[in-house]
Amino acid sequence: MAIVAKRTIMSLFSDTDDVYSHQVRIVLAEKGVNVEILAAKQAEPSADLLSVNPYGTVPTLIDRELVLYEPRIIMEYLDERFPHPPLLPVYPVARAETRKMMHRIEHDWYYLMNRILRDDNADQARANLFESLTALDPVFADKSYFLSDEFSLLDCALAPLLWRLPRLGIEIAPEFKGIIAYMQRLFKRESFQTSLTDAERQLRAA
């Protein structure tokens, strides 16, 4: 753990094109946290990464002697460590509902995304993801952000997936005005723009 003891500022092992790393980078940008980004590859973990995370996964956050390497844990830790602006609701029931929806995003939409990227019955997974997203068009239209008038961890979880829709071969038709307007709000947000790596910007380069 020598690498941990040497660090005096927060550090993040982050892949330049990884949805989970991207989630955490959005939270960091939203909070305005001064963080050192350490380039890492999920498929090729470095000795430095393996020295602090036995799984060699990204993202991995180092905050002095604390090491975290599960994206949702990292995101919630950052929200508690840097409470302004808050990204989780104040009240326990609302917080629980938010956590439940984050679980559903991960196990429903991210599951389908990963199937498409693995080419595991990709056409069916692509159709299922498109249908699942567009079915919620009225929900996206109802609030400024996903299920809320305030930007939250749900948006941090969703934004990297929506940004990658072109790579997944999914195009949202103009008739789905709610989700299109929601994506436009997300993508214009300063924290989202700050979070993007050069590789991620290329995913939607004109």
Contacts in CASP RR format, 6 or more apart in sequence:
PFRMAT RR
TARGET T0000
AUTHOR 0000-0000-0000
METHOD contacts of the structure
MODEL  1
MAIVAKRTIMSLFSDTDDVYSHQVRIVLAEKGVNVEILAAKQAEPSADLL
SVNPYGTVPTLIDRELVLYEPRIIMEYLDERFPHPPLLPVYPVARAETRK
MMHRIEHDWYYLMNRILRDDNADQARANLFESLTALDPVFADKSYFLSDE
FSLLDCALAPLLWRLPRLGIEIAPEFKGIIAYMQRLFKRESFQTSLTDAE
RQLRAA
1 51 0 8 1.000
1 52 0 8 1.000
1 65 0 8 1.000
1 67 0 8 1.000
2 51 0 8 1.000
3 48 0 8 1.000
3 51 0 8 1.000
3 52 0 8 1.000
3 62 0 8 1.000
4 52 0 8 1.000
4 62 0 8 1.000
4 64 0 8 1.000
4 65 0 8 1.000
4 67 0 8 1.000
5 65 0 8 1.000
7 36 0 8 1.000
7 62 0 8 1.000
7 64 0 8 1.000
8 64 0 8 1.000
9 34 0 8 1.000
9 35 0 8 1.000
9 36 0 8 1.000
10 33 0 8 1.000
10 34 0 8 1.000
10 35 0 8 1.000
10 36 0 8 1.000
10 61 0 8 1.000
10 62 0 8 1.000
10 63 0 8 1.000
11 35 0 8 1.000
11 36 0 8 1.000
11 37 0 8 1.000
11 38 0 8 1.000
11 61 0 8 1.000
11 62 0 8 1.000
12 21 0 8 1.000
12 24 0 8 1.000
12 25 0 8 1.000
12 28 0 8 1.000
12 35 0 8 1.000
12 36 0 8 1.000
12 37 0 8 1.000
12 38 0 8 1.000
12 59 0 8 1.000
12 60 0 8 1.000
12 61 0 8 1.000
12 62 0 8 1.000
13 38 0 8 1.000
13 40 0 8 1.000
13 48 0 8 1.000
13 49 0 8 1.000
13 52 0 8 1.000
13 53 0 8 1.000
13 58 0 8 1.000
13 59 0 8 1.000
13 60 0 8 1.000
13 61 0 8 1.000
13 62 0 8 1.000
14 21 0 8 1.000
14 24 0 8 1.000
14 25 0 8 1.000
14 37 0 8 1.000
14 38 0 8 1.000
14 39 0 8 1.000
14 40 0 8 1.000
14 58 0 8 1.000
14 59 0 8 1.000
15 21 0 8 1.000
15 39 0 8 1.000
15 40 0 8 1.000
15 41 0 8 1.000
15 42 0 8 1.000
15 58 0 8 1.000
15 59 0 8 1.000
16 39 0 8 1.000
16 197 0 8 1.000
16 198 0 8 1.000
16 199 0 8 1.000
16 200 0 8 1.000
17 197 0 8 1.000
17 199 0 8 1.000
17 200 0 8 1.000
17 203 0 8 1.000
18 42 0 8 1.000
18 58 0 8 1.000
18 59 0 8 1.000
19 110 0 8 1.000
19 113 0 8 1.000
19 160 0 8 1.000
19 161 0 8 1.000
19 164 0 8 1.000
20 58 0 8 1.000
20 59 0 8 1.000
20 71 0 8 1.000
20 160 0 8 1.000
21 58 0 8 1.000
21 59 0 8 1.000
21 71 0 8 1.000
22 159 0 8 1.000
22 160 0 8 1.000
22 163 0 8 1.000
22 195 0 8 1.000
22 196 0 8 1.000
22 200 0 8 1.000
23 59 0 8 1.000
23 71 0 8 1.000
23 75 0 8 1.000
23 156 0 8 1.000
23 157 0 8 1.000
23 159 0 8 1.000
23 160 0 8 1.000
24 59 0 8 1.000
24 61 0 8 1.000
24 71 0 8 1.000
24 74 0 8 1.000
24 75 0 8 1.000
24 78 0 8 1.000
25 37 0 8 1.000
25 59 0 8 1.000
25 195 0 8 1.000
26 156 0 8 1.000
26 159 0 8 1.000
26 160 0 8 1.000
26 191 0 8 1.000
26 192 0 8 1.000
26 195 0 8 1.000
27 74 0 8 1.000
27 75 0 8 1.000
27 78 0 8 1.000
27 79 0 8 1.000
27 87 0 8 1.000
27 153 0 8 1.000
27 156 0 8 1.000
28 35 0 8 1.000
28 78 0 8 1.000
28 195 0 8 1.000
29 190 0 8 1.000
29 191 0 8 1.000
29 192 0 8 1.000
29 194 0 8 1.000
29 195 0 8 1.000
30 85 0 8 1.000
30 87 0 8 1.000
30 151 0 8 1.000
30 156 0 8 1.000
30 191 0 8 1.000
31 78 0 8 1.000
31 79 0 8 1.000
31 82 0 8 1.000
31 84 0 8 1.000
31 85 0 8 1.000
32 82 0 8 1.000
32 191 0 8 1.000
33 78 0 8 1.000
33 82 0 8 1.000
38 48 0 8 1.000
38 49 0 8 1.000
40 46 0 8 1.000
40 49 0 8 1.000
40 58 0 8 1.000
40 60 0 8 1.000
41 58 0 8 1.000
42 57 0 8 1.000
42 58 0 8 1.000
45 53 0 8 1.000
45 56 0 8 1.000
45 57 0 8 1.000
49 56 0 8 1.000
49 58 0 8 1.000
49 60 0 8 1.000
50 56 0 8 1.000
52 60 0 8 1.000
52 62 0 8 1.000
52 67 0 8 1.000
53 60 0 8 1.000
53 67 0 8 1.000
53 69 0 8 1.000
55 69 0 8 1.000
56 69 0 8 1.000
57 69 0 8 1.000
59 69 0 8 1.000
59 71 0 8 1.000
59 74 0 8 1.000
60 67 0 8 1.000
60 68 0 8 1.000
60 69 0 8 1.000
61 67 0 8 1.000
61 68 0 8 1.000
61 69 0 8 1.000
61 74 0 8 1.000
61 77 0 8 1.000
61 78 0 8 1.000
63 77 0 8 1.000
63 81 0 8 1.000
68 74 0 8 1.000
68 77 0 8 1.000
72 102 0 8 1.000
72 106 0 8 1.000
75 87 0 8 1.000
75 153 0 8 1.000
75 156 0 8 1.000
75 157 0 8 1.000
76 88 0 8 1.000
76 153 0 8 1.000
79 86 0 8 1.000
79 87 0 8 1.000
79 88 0 8 1.000
79 153 0 8 1.000
85 151 0 8 1.000
87 151 0 8 1.000
87 152 0 8 1.000
87 153 0 8 1.000
87 156 0 8 1.000
88 95 0 8 1.000
88 98 0 8 1.000
88 152 0 8 1.000
88 153 0 8 1.000
89 95 0 8 1.000
89 97 0 8 1.000
89 98 0 8 1.000
89 148 0 8 1.000
89 152 0 8 1.000
98 147 0 8 1.000
98 152 0 8 1.000
98 153 0 8 1.000
98 154 0 8 1.000
101 146 0 8 1.000
101 147 0 8 1.000
101 154 0 8 1.000
102 153 0 8 1.000
102 154 0 8 1.000
102 157 0 8 1.000
105 154 0 8 1.000
105 157 0 8 1.000
105 158 0 8 1.000
105 161 0 8 1.000
106 157 0 8 1.000
108 132 0 8 1.000
109 129 0 8 1.000
109 132 0 8 1.000
109 133 0 8 1.000
109 158 0 8 1.000
109 161 0 8 1.000
110 161 0 8 1.000
112 125 0 8 1.000
112 126 0 8 1.000
112 128 0 8 1.000
112 129 0 8 1.000
112 132 0 8 1.000
113 129 0 8 1.000
113 161 0 8 1.000
113 164 0 8 1.000
113 168 0 8 1.000
115 121 0 8 1.000
115 122 0 8 1.000
115 125 0 8 1.000
116 122 0 8 1.000
116 125 0 8 1.000
116 126 0 8 1.000
116 129 0 8 1.000
116 168 0 8 1.000
116 169 0 8 1.000
117 168 0 8 1.000
126 168 0 8 1.000
126 169 0 8 1.000
126 170 0 8 1.000
129 168 0 8 1.000
129 170 0 8 1.000
130 170 0 8 1.000
130 172 0 8 1.000
133 170 0 8 1.000
133 172 0 8 1.000
133 179 0 8 1.000
134 172 0 8 1.000
134 173 0 8 1.000
134 176 0 8 1.000
134 179 0 8 1.000
136 179 0 8 1.000
137 176 0 8 1.000
137 177 0 8 1.000
137 178 0 8 1.000
137 179 0 8 1.000
138 178 0 8 1.000
139 146 0 8 1.000
139 147 0 8 1.000
140 146 0 8 1.000
140 178 0 8 1.000
140 179 0 8 1.000
140 181 0 8 1.000
140 182 0 8 1.000
141 177 0 8 1.000
141 178 0 8 1.000
141 179 0 8 1.000
141 181 0 8 1.000
141 182 0 8 1.000
143 149 0 8 1.000
144 150 0 8 1.000
144 185 0 8 1.000
145 151 0 8 1.000
145 152 0 8 1.000
145 154 0 8 1.000
145 155 0 8 1.000
145 182 0 8 1.000
145 185 0 8 1.000
145 186 0 8 1.000
146 152 0 8 1.000
146 154 0 8 1.000
146 155 0 8 1.000
146 158 0 8 1.000
146 182 0 8 1.000
147 154 0 8 1.000
148 154 0 8 1.000
151 189 0 8 1.000
155 186 0 8 1.000
158 186 0 8 1.000
159 186 0 8 1.000
159 187 0 8 1.000
159 192 0 8 1.000
162 183 0 8 1.000
162 186 0 8 1.000
163 187 0 8 1.000
163 200 0 8 1.000
163 203 0 8 1.000
163 204 0 8 1.000
164 203 0 8 1.000
165 171 0 8 1.000
165 172 0 8 1.000
166 203 0 8 1.000
166 204 0 8 1.000
167 203 0 8 1.000
172 179 0 8 1.000
172 180 0 8 1.000
172 183 0 8 1.000
174 180 0 8 1.000
186 192 0 8 1.000
187 193 0 8 1.000
END
